[in-house]
């Protein structure tokens, strides 16, 4: 018991300690609001549906501009989405409907064909890029490859208009020129974003599948003929 008393003696006076009312207690206990305000700025819970749709449409439009004028920018990679690629894929598939090659089966399988070729090809290129040590995420790569189909989709629309003319030789020459330019445009625009994410000694291994991917789509557009 004596040992216990000796051990507790240094703390014996703590029970008598009290804060005098004459001593002011000062201190800043305010909570910083900068982080909460920053979160509120990016919060879309209270945003009207119209503003959300317009904001998304502006984001898709900005990505189209990046494809039209390819340059090294993180905007297409940072704010990735799949709305633009989906829209381009559906548009391209609809434009390829009604060709002479599928006139006997009402063109049903061709829509699924285009859909599978575009998305399966994009997934294969993305997996290949990741296996070669690419730094882009899976969906970032899909976003880039999908948005870069835009020149080829525009070429398909031009080819449909050219096919309405009477001269087949002139129409084919115009279509060949348009598809060739669009093919080079799509390949160059995609490699601007994808090549920099690869190790320097493996860039060619990434560009080659991209070349084949857009070549297949270009060939489908060039060989399209109206079923009239």
C-alpha angles and dihedrals in degrees: 000000000000090000091052092050091050091050095050095043096088089058096043095097096051092086090063095053113110136163114248117232089227093064110084116226108221131182144117112255097165115133115233111245099193095096094047092047090051090052091049091054091059096038114113098182093102095034116118116248091241092057091048092052093046091048092052091047091051090050091051090047091052090053090051088054090053089055093048091051104029112207136147102274133146094214094088091048102037097050098036122172138166099219094092095047090047091051092048093047093051092046092050092048092050092049090052091053118107099033122156091245091066100034092114095057099037092252094279101138094045094073090053090044093057092043093052094044093051098045099034091047091049091050092049092050091047093051090047090051092050092048090052091056102266118170097213118102122242096258094042090059092047089050093053095045092046097049091047090063087076096093090051092048089052089048090054091053090051091048091054089055093045091052088063090069120092103232111083096190094051091043092052092048091051092046092049092052094046095047092046093053092045092048091053091045094052093045094048094045093051095046091052088066101031103041095060091056092060132079110267094245094052103047093103090056089057098042094051096063089045089053091052093045095056092038091060091050091046091051091052089053095045095048093047113118129181119254094223 
